[in-house]
Amino acid sequence: MATIEFKDAIGRVYFDGGLTQDGKIIRKSKSYRGISKNAGADNLYNALKELAQLSAQTFIGTEKVETSSIIN
């Protein structure tokens, strides 16, 4: 039976990078590695939002990206 094994998680913060000539939003991002598998949504969001405040760019959102292996 195959199982899924957690490998890594990255917290990504998105910023407003302005608009394209077509009027579409340009998103810029900064990634933070070493995010815990068990990081709670509220705690992770608050931590990434605080880190985003160190930037001069306008904060627009966050995401958690997880990588896993499927092992047989």
C-alpha positions in Angstrom: 0.0 0.0 0.0 1.4 3.4 -0.9 1.7 6.2 1.6 2.3 9.9 1.4 5.3 11.3 3.3 5.6 15.0 4.0 8.9 16.5 2.7 8.8 20.3 3.0 6.5 23.3 3.3 7.0 26.9 2.0 5.2 30.0 3.1 4.7 32.4 0.3 3.7 36.1 0.6 2.2 38.0 -2.3 2.6 41.7 -3.0 1.0 44.1 -5.4 3.5 44.8 -8.1 1.3 47.3 -10.1 -0.6 46.8 -13.3 0.3 45.5 -16.8 -0.5 47.5 -19.9 -3.7 45.4 -20.1 -4.7 46.3 -16.6 -3.9 43.0 -15.0 -2.4 42.8 -11.5 1.3 42.0 -11.3 1.9 39.8 -8.3 5.3 39.6 -6.7 6.2 37.0 -4.1 8.7 36.2 -1.4 9.1 32.6 -0.1 10.0 31.4 3.4 11.3 27.8 3.7 11.2 25.5 6.7 7.5 25.9 7.5 6.3 23.2 10.0 4.0 20.5 8.7 1.7 21.3 11.7 1.7 25.1 11.4 -1.8 26.3 12.2 -3.6 28.4 9.6 -4.1 31.4 11.9 -0.5 31.3 13.2 1.0 30.9 9.8 -1.1 33.7 8.3 -0.2 36.1 11.1 3.5 35.3 10.9 3.6 35.8 7.1 1.6 39.0 7.3 4.0 40.4 9.9 7.0 39.5 7.7 5.2 41.2 4.8 5.1 44.4 6.7 8.8 44.6 6.4 8.4 45.3 2.7 7.5 48.6 1.1 5.2 46.8 -1.3 1.5 46.3 -0.5 0.6 42.9 1.0 -2.2 41.0 -0.9 -2.1 37.5 0.4 -0.3 34.3 1.4 -0.2 30.6 0.7 1.4 27.4 2.1 2.9 25.1 -0.5 3.6 21.6 0.7 5.8 19.0 -1.1 5.3 15.3 -0.4 6.6 11.9 -1.6 4.4 9.0 -2.5 6.1 5.8 -1.2 5.2 2.3 -1.9 
